[in-house]
Amino acid sequence: MFKTEPQYVTTRERMVAADGSTTIDVTVDRGNEGVKTYKCRLDAGNRFIDVIASTSEGAL
């Protein structure tokens, strides 16, 4: 999605909400741009919803 090689992406443990949806915190090492933090969200059926920047510094 952000043209980042997999070796520069780190995922954290997934968090499952009471409604069955899942959030996964992800850090991406963008080299000169620094390390950015995002949240990947999936619905209860494990279908992709979106990716959001965790902080304004994470926005591209």
C-alpha positions as a Python dict, from the first residue, in 0.01 Angstrom:
ca = {
    (1, 'M'): (0, 0, 0),
    (2, 'F'): (281, 242, 84),
    (3, 'K'): (546, 79, -140),
    (4, 'T'): (737, -49, 162),
    (5, 'E'): (938, -370, 157),
    (6, 'P'): (817, -633, 408),
    (7, 'Q'): (1145, -633, 601),
    (8, 'Y'): (1071, -272, 707),
    (9, 'V'): (729, -354, 853),
    (10, 'T'): (676, -477, 1210),
    (11, 'T'): (338, -595, 1335),
    (12, 'R'): (232, -617, 1697),
    (13, 'E'): (-8, -862, 1858),
    (14, 'R'): (-361, -833, 1724),
    (15, 'M'): (-634, -704, 1951),
    (16, 'V'): (-980, -856, 1910),
    (17, 'A'): (-1273, -644, 2028),
    (18, 'A'): (-1594, -775, 2184),
    (19, 'D'): (-1772, -737, 1847),
    (20, 'G'): (-1512, -962, 1680),
    (21, 'S'): (-1333, -685, 1489),
    (22, 'T'): (-953, -681, 1496),
    (23, 'T'): (-695, -403, 1524),
    (24, 'I'): (-325, -459, 1456),
    (25, 'D'): (-65, -195, 1538),
    (26, 'V'): (203, -170, 1269),
    (27, 'T'): (529, 23, 1253),
    (28, 'V'): (693, 103, 921),
    (29, 'D'): (1055, 215, 891),
    (30, 'R'): (1038, 475, 612),
    (31, 'G'): (1414, 542, 610),
    (32, 'N'): (1478, 918, 594),
    (33, 'E'): (1111, 980, 683),
    (34, 'G'): (1148, 796, 1015),
    (35, 'V'): (939, 522, 1174),
    (36, 'K'): (564, 565, 1128),
    (37, 'T'): (290, 393, 1329),
    (38, 'Y'): (-42, 277, 1187),
    (39, 'K'): (-347, 76, 1289),
    (40, 'C'): (-483, -187, 1051),
    (41, 'R'): (-849, -260, 1108),
    (42, 'L'): (-1042, -573, 1009),
    (43, 'D'): (-1409, -651, 1057),
    (44, 'A'): (-1548, -951, 1247),
    (45, 'G'): (-1519, -1161, 928),
    (46, 'N'): (-1146, -1075, 909),
    (47, 'R'): (-1203, -853, 604),
    (48, 'F'): (-983, -546, 562),
    (49, 'I'): (-1151, -216, 663),
    (50, 'D'): (-870, 39, 647),
    (51, 'V'): (-533, 160, 771),
    (52, 'I'): (-515, 475, 978),
    (53, 'A'): (-216, 672, 1106),
    (54, 'S'): (-184, 635, 1482),
    (55, 'T'): (-45, 989, 1514),
    (56, 'S'): (-32, 1289, 1285),
    (57, 'E'): (337, 1206, 1231),
    (58, 'G'): (228, 870, 1086),
    (59, 'A'): (33, 1032, 803),
    (60, 'L'): (182, 1013, 458),
}
